[in-house]
C-alpha cells in the first residue's frame, strides 16, 4: 500500500481530520527519532545504529496502526471494496 492509499484509508475509516492525521505522523516520526538517537548515544557501533534505525522505523508504526485499526477491520474491508480500483494490486 502506498502512502497516498494509506492516507485515504486512514481518513476514510477513522474519525480523525487530515490535520490530526498529520500530527500523528509527526509524533510517529518523533518516536522513531528518539529510538534511533538513543541507539546512537548507547554506542558508536554502526551495527547498533542500524538496529536502532530498524526498531525505530518498525516498532512505533506497527503498534500505532494495530491500535487504531484493530476494531475497524470491517470498515477497512468495506472501504477498500468500495474503492477497489484505487487499491487493486498491479
C-alpha positions in Angstrom: 0.0 0.0 0.0 1.4 3.4 -1.0 1.5 6.4 1.3 -1.4 8.0 -0.6 -3.5 4.9 -0.3 -2.8 4.7 3.4 -3.8 8.3 3.9 -7.1 7.7 2.1 -7.9 4.6 4.2 -6.8 6.5 7.3 -9.2 9.4 6.6 -12.0 7.2 5.4 -12.0 4.7 8.3 -11.1 6.9 11.3 -12.8 9.9 12.8 -9.6 12.0 12.6 -9.3 15.1 10.4 -6.4 15.4 8.0 -4.6 17.8 10.3 -4.9 15.3 13.2 -3.5 12.6 10.9 -0.6 14.9 10.0 0.0 15.4 13.8 0.0 11.7 14.3 2.6 11.2 11.5 4.8 13.8 13.1 4.5 12.1 16.5 5.4 8.7 14.9 8.5 10.3 13.3 9.4 11.8 16.7 9.2 8.4 18.3 11.3 6.9 15.6 13.9 9.7 16.0 14.0 9.2 19.8 14.7 5.5 19.4 17.3 6.0 16.8 19.1 8.8 18.7 19.1 6.7 21.8 20.7 3.8 20.0 23.3 6.3 18.6 24.1 7.5 22.1 24.5 4.0 23.5 27.4 3.0 21.3 29.5 4.2 18.4 29.0 1.0 16.6 27.4 1.2 13.2 25.6 -2.1 13.8 23.9 -0.7 16.9 22.9 2.3 14.8 21.3 0.1 12.2 19.4 -1.9 14.8 18.2 1.3 16.4 17.1 2.6 13.0 15.2 -0.7 12.2 13.5 -0.7 15.6 12.6 3.0 15.3 11.1 2.6 11.9 9.1 -0.5 12.5 8.0 -0.6 16.2 6.1 2.7 16.7 4.1 2.5 13.4 3.2 -1.2 14.0 2.0 -0.6 17.5 0.1 2.6 16.5 -1.7 1.2 13.4 -2.6 -2.0 15.3 -4.3 0.1 18.0 -6.0 2.4 15.5 -7.3 -0.2 13.1 -7.9 -3.4 15.2 -11.5 -2.6 15.8 -12.2 -1.3 12.3 -11.4 -4.3 10.2 -14.9 -4.5 8.7 -14.8 -0.8 7.9 -11.4 -1.2 6.2 -12.7 -4.1 4.1 -15.8 -2.2 3.1 -13.8 1.0 2.2 -11.3 -0.9 0.1 -14.0 -2.9 -1.6 -15.9 0.3 -2.4 -12.7 1.9 -3.8 -11.3 -1.3 -5.4 -9.9 0.4 -8.5 -7.5 2.5 -6.4 -6.3 -0.4 -4.2 -6.2 -3.2 -6.8 -2.7 -4.7 -6.9 -1.0 -4.4 -10.2 
